[in-house]
Amino acid sequence: MSRDNYGKKSFFKIGLLIYFLIGCIGIFFFLRWFNGYLVAYESALPATGIAEIRTAFETGAIETVMSGENLVTNSAYYTIFDYEAHIKELIVGKEVTIEESSLSSAEVPRYVIKAAGEPVVDVTLKVVGQNEYNMDIWGCDKFYPDEYLTSNEVYTITVPTGTIVNVSGRDLGPSDIMKDENGADVVKGIDIIKNVTQYMTYVPTFTTYQVGGLWANPVVSARTADGKNVELTCEGYDYSASLQTDADVVAEISELIPAIVDAYGKHFIGVNSSAVYDYLLPNSEYRSSLSTAMINFYPTSHITSYNYYNVSADNFVTYSDNCVSANIVFDLVVKFNSTAYQTKNEGSDAVWIFIKQDGKWYLADVPRQEPRSLEDAGVTD
């Protein structure tokens, strides 16, 4: 082999090696670029954007992705901190899963976050930047919890006007008062005291609040202006509170009731009929009506005995510092010495209204009254 042929073969091998090395380097950089492209492509997928949110919910650190700025809610009752605490209660100790929402689109990816299979909140993604390949990078956008957490039920709360009502940490205000068909606040008077309001130092009313957009089983409480708790009763979605009873007032009235009952009953059987006027509110409509009521149904000369039975007073309600009502029950059984008259019961089951005037309590009205029979009194002859 000539030297020239040998040189040509060596040069060819070197060239082939160079081409091989260049090819390997090209493949290396291509694979590196391609790998980077795949990584970038994966990082640009919405599924990657939701991963940070998934981690936050799985660990319970939802405050790292949820803020006041990205929480979408119409609630007037709950703050971002309330939502965070409530959602944590719903997901703690449960398997967190994330599914694509039926409302999702290429422009606005949307997911449903579930705890133990139950929806808790929707979350949307937005473009938060671009990678080196000019691909959009997705990140957290907005949270929509109300669709799953908020009840459609409307609650009503009826309380004495001036009572402070608190719903899930928020004191209700004038805008929460229920409106009637004319747009006026639903504030109602108390029918049972309508005949004595002119004598009262304060005339109470009841205000009805109406609220919606609450979580299930809301915490509803009430208190007086000076901070005393007011007991609420609940029937379904309706809450109510009665007027508070003043124990001192009840004690005062309770001392007078036996004497008033005695005089009241005697008035109707014609025995010392005038004694009752010592206990009737001066110049009141009820005093006037009682003075013209039919009494002396039978001659007092035929009465052999009269006795009181079943005298009781309960259901006291304080309307103001000078007005109180009570349910008064008594049986006044009258017997006669003539066969022309039979044993009779002048008993009553009634609501009595008392008014305090010039330091003294008076009977001012009897708006509701039902007679009682001898059977009611337990008398058989």
C-alpha positions in Angstrom: 0.0 0.0 0.0 1.3 3.3 -1.0 1.9 6.1 1.5 -0.8 8.2 -0.3 -3.4 5.5 0.0 -2.6 5.1 3.7 -2.9 8.8 4.3 -6.3 9.0 2.6 -7.6 6.1 4.7 -6.4 7.8 8.0 -7.9 11.1 6.9 -11.3 9.4 6.2 -11.3 7.7 9.6 -10.6 11.0 11.4 -13.3 12.7 9.4 -15.7 9.9 10.2 -14.9 10.1 13.9 -15.4 13.9 13.8 -18.8 13.5 12.2 -19.7 10.8 14.7 -18.6 13.1 17.6 -20.5 16.0 16.1 -23.6 13.7 15.7 -23.3 12.6 19.3 -23.0 16.1 20.6 -26.0 17.1 18.4 -28.0 14.2 19.8 -27.0 15.1 23.3 -28.1 18.8 23.0 -31.2 17.7 21.2 -32.1 15.3 23.9 -31.3 17.9 26.5 -33.5 20.4 24.7 -36.2 17.9 24.2 -36.2 16.9 27.9 -36.3 20.6 28.8 -39.2 21.0 26.4 -41.1 18.1 28.0 -40.5 19.5 31.5 -41.6 22.9 30.3 -44.6 21.4 28.6 -45.6 19.5 31.7 -45.1 22.6 33.9 -47.4 24.5 31.6 -50.3 22.1 32.0 -53.2 23.2 34.2 -52.8 19.8 36.1 -49.4 21.1 37.2 -50.9 24.4 38.3 -53.4 22.7 40.5 -50.7 20.6 42.2 -49.7 23.4 44.7 -53.4 23.8 45.6 -53.8 20.1 46.1 -50.8 20.0 48.5 -52.2 22.9 50.5 -55.5 21.2 51.0 -54.0 17.8 51.7 -51.8 19.3 54.4 -54.5 21.6 55.7 -52.4 24.7 55.0 -55.1 26.3 52.8 -54.1 29.8 53.9 -51.0 29.5 51.7 -53.2 29.5 48.6 -56.4 31.1 49.8 -56.6 34.8 50.6 -59.2 37.5 50.9 -58.3 38.7 47.3 -59.1 35.3 45.7 -62.1 34.3 47.7 -65.3 34.9 45.7 -68.4 35.1 48.0 -71.5 37.2 48.5 -71.7 36.5 52.2 -72.2 39.3 54.6 -71.6 37.1 57.6 -68.3 35.3 57.1 -64.7 36.6 56.7 -61.8 34.9 54.9 -60.7 33.6 58.3 -64.2 32.1 58.9 -64.0 30.3 55.5 -60.5 29.0 56.2 -61.5 27.6 59.6 -64.7 26.1 58.2 -63.1 24.5 55.2 -60.4 23.1 57.5 -63.1 21.5 59.6 -64.6 19.9 56.5 -61.3 18.4 55.2 -59.4 17.5 58.3 -58.7 13.7 58.4 -60.4 13.1 55.1 -59.1 12.1 51.7 -58.8 15.2 49.4 -59.5 14.7 45.7 -59.6 17.2 42.9 -61.7 16.8 39.8 -62.1 18.9 36.7 -65.4 20.9 36.9 -68.0 20.7 34.2 -67.6 24.4 34.0 -64.0 24.2 33.1 -62.7 25.6 29.8 -59.4 26.0 28.0 -59.4 29.6 28.8 -60.5 29.2 32.5 -59.6 25.8 33.9 -61.9 25.0 36.9 -61.7 22.2 39.4 -63.8 20.8 42.2 -62.0 20.1 45.5 -63.7 17.3 47.5 -63.2 15.9 51.0 -64.2 12.3 51.3 -66.1 12.6 48.0 -68.1 15.7 49.1 -67.6 19.0 47.2 -66.1 21.7 49.4 -65.0 24.5 47.0 -64.4 25.2 43.4 -61.1 26.8 42.2 -60.2 28.4 38.9 -56.7 28.8 37.4 -55.2 31.7 35.6 -52.0 32.4 33.6 -49.4 33.6 36.0 -46.4 33.7 33.6 -44.6 32.1 30.8 -41.7 29.6 30.7 -38.6 29.8 28.5 -40.5 28.2 25.7 -43.2 30.9 25.8 -45.7 28.5 27.2 -48.3 29.8 29.6 -47.8 28.8 33.3 -51.0 28.3 35.3 -51.5 29.2 38.9 -54.3 29.8 41.5 -56.9 32.3 40.5 -60.2 32.3 42.5 -62.0 30.1 45.1 -65.8 29.7 45.0 -67.0 28.0 48.2 -70.6 29.3 48.5 -72.0 26.9 45.9 -71.3 24.0 48.3 -71.2 25.6 51.8 -74.1 28.0 51.7 -77.6 26.9 52.4 -80.5 28.2 50.3 -82.7 28.4 53.4 -84.0 31.7 54.7 -84.1 32.2 58.5 -86.4 34.5 60.4 -85.6 35.8 63.9 -88.4 37.6 65.9 -87.3 39.3 69.1 -88.3 42.2 71.3 -87.3 45.4 69.6 -83.9 46.5 70.9 -82.6 43.0 71.3 -79.3 42.5 69.6 -79.3 39.4 67.3 -76.0 37.8 66.3 -75.8 35.4 63.4 -72.5 33.4 63.0 -70.5 36.2 64.6 -72.2 39.2 63.0 -74.6 41.5 64.7 -77.7 42.1 62.6 -78.6 45.7 61.6 -81.4 47.7 60.2 -80.8 46.3 56.7 -81.5 42.8 57.9 -85.0 43.6 59.2 -87.7 41.8 57.3 -89.8 44.0 55.0 -93.6 43.8 54.3 -95.2 44.1 50.9 -94.9 47.9 51.1 -91.2 47.8 51.9 -91.7 48.8 55.6 -89.8 47.1 58.4 -91.8 44.3 60.0 -92.2 45.6 63.6 -95.3 44.5 65.4 -97.1 45.7 68.5 -98.4 43.4 71.2 -102.2 43.1 70.9 -102.8 42.0 74.5 -101.7 45.4 75.9 -103.3 47.7 73.3 -105.8 49.1 75.8 -103.2 50.2 78.4 -100.4 51.6 76.3 -101.3 55.1 77.3 -100.4 54.3 80.9 -97.1 52.6 80.1 -93.6 54.1 80.5 -92.4 52.1 77.6 -94.4 50.2 74.9 -92.6 47.2 73.6 -92.7 45.8 70.1 -91.3 42.8 68.2 -88.9 43.1 65.3 -88.5 40.3 62.7 -85.1 39.8 61.0 -84.7 37.8 57.8 -81.4 36.4 56.7 -80.1 34.0 54.1 -76.7 33.0 52.6 -75.7 31.1 55.7 -73.9 27.8 56.2 -75.9 24.9 57.5 -76.7 25.0 61.2 -75.8 28.7 61.7 -75.0 29.9 65.2 -77.8 32.3 66.2 -77.8 34.1 69.5 -79.4 37.2 71.1 -78.7 39.5 74.0 -80.1 42.6 75.6 -78.5 46.0 75.1 -76.7 45.6 78.5 -75.3 42.3 77.4 -77.6 39.8 79.1 -78.2 36.6 77.1 -81.7 36.2 75.6 -83.1 32.7 75.2 -84.2 31.8 71.7 -86.5 29.0 70.7 -86.2 27.5 67.3 -88.8 25.7 65.1 -87.3 24.8 61.8 -85.8 27.9 60.3 -87.7 30.3 62.6 -86.2 31.7 65.8 -88.1 33.7 68.4 -87.6 35.2 71.9 -90.2 36.3 74.4 -90.2 39.3 76.6 -88.0 39.0 79.7 -89.7 38.6 83.1 -88.7 40.9 86.0 -88.6 38.7 89.1 -89.0 41.7 91.5 -92.1 42.8 89.6 -93.5 39.3 89.8 -93.0 39.2 93.5 -94.8 42.5 94.0 -97.8 41.4 91.9 -97.9 38.0 93.5 -98.5 39.6 96.9 -101.5 41.5 95.6 -103.2 38.8 93.6 -105.1 37.0 96.4 -106.7 40.2 97.6 -107.6 41.3 94.1 -109.1 37.9 93.2 -111.2 38.0 96.4 -112.6 41.4 95.6 -113.0 40.7 91.9 -115.0 37.5 92.6 -117.2 39.1 95.3 -118.0 41.9 92.8 -119.8 39.5 90.5 -121.8 37.7 93.2 -122.9 41.0 94.7 -121.0 40.6 98.0 -119.2 43.8 98.9 -119.3 44.8 95.2 -117.4 48.1 95.7 -114.3 46.6 97.2 -112.8 45.8 93.8 -112.6 49.5 92.8 -109.7 49.9 95.3 -107.7 47.7 92.9 -108.9 49.0 89.5 -106.8 51.5 87.6 -108.4 55.0 88.1 -110.0 56.5 84.9 -109.3 53.3 82.9 -111.6 52.0 80.3 -111.8 48.6 82.1 -112.9 50.3 85.4 -115.7 52.0 83.5 -116.8 48.8 81.8 -116.7 46.8 85.0 -118.9 49.3 86.7 -121.6 48.8 84.2 -121.3 45.0 84.0 -124.3 42.9 84.9 -123.9 41.7 88.5 -126.2 40.4 91.2 -127.4 37.5 89.1 -129.2 36.2 92.2 -130.2 37.7 95.6 -127.4 37.7 98.0 -130.0 36.7 100.7 -130.0 33.2 99.3 -126.2 32.7 99.5 -125.3 30.3 102.3 -121.6 30.1 101.5 -118.9 31.0 98.9 -115.5 29.5 98.7 -112.4 30.0 96.5 -110.7 27.0 94.9 -107.8 26.5 92.5 -106.4 30.0 92.8 -103.2 30.3 90.8 -101.1 32.9 88.9 -98.5 32.0 86.3 -97.1 33.0 82.9 -96.0 36.4 84.1 -94.7 38.8 81.3 -93.1 42.1 82.0 -93.8 44.7 79.2 -92.3 47.7 81.0 -91.3 48.7 84.5 -94.9 49.6 85.2 -96.8 47.0 83.2 -97.0 43.2 83.6 -99.5 40.5 82.7 -100.3 37.2 84.3 -102.6 34.3 83.7 -105.0 34.2 86.6 -107.2 31.1 87.4 -109.7 30.9 90.2 -113.0 29.2 91.1 -115.5 30.9 93.3 -118.2 28.3 94.2 -121.4 29.8 95.5 -124.1 27.7 97.3 -127.7 28.8 98.1 -130.4 28.0 100.6 -133.2 27.9 98.1 -134.1 25.2 95.5 -134.7 28.0 93.1 -131.0 28.5 92.8 -128.4 25.9 92.1 -124.7 25.7 93.2 -122.8 28.1 90.8 -119.2 28.7 89.9 -118.1 32.2 89.1 -114.7 31.0 88.2 -112.4 32.5 85.5 -109.3 31.6 83.5 -108.0 34.9 82.2 -105.1 37.2 81.3 -104.9 40.2 83.7 -102.9 43.3 82.9 -101.5 45.3 85.8 -100.4 48.9 85.7 -98.3 50.6 88.3 -99.4 54.2 88.9 -98.2 56.6 91.6 -96.3 53.7 93.3 -99.3 51.3 93.4 -100.2 48.4 91.2 -103.7 48.2 89.8 -105.7 45.8 87.6 -106.0 47.7 84.3 -107.5 45.3 81.8 -108.7 41.7 81.3 -108.3 41.2 77.6 -108.8 37.5 77.5 -111.2 35.5 79.8 -112.9 32.1 79.8 -115.5 31.1 82.3 -115.0 27.9 84.4 -117.6 25.3 85.2 -118.3 23.4 88.4 -116.5 20.5 86.7 -113.5 22.7 86.3 -113.6 23.6 89.9 -114.0 19.9 90.8 -117.4 20.4 92.5 -119.9 17.6 92.0 -122.9 19.0 93.9 
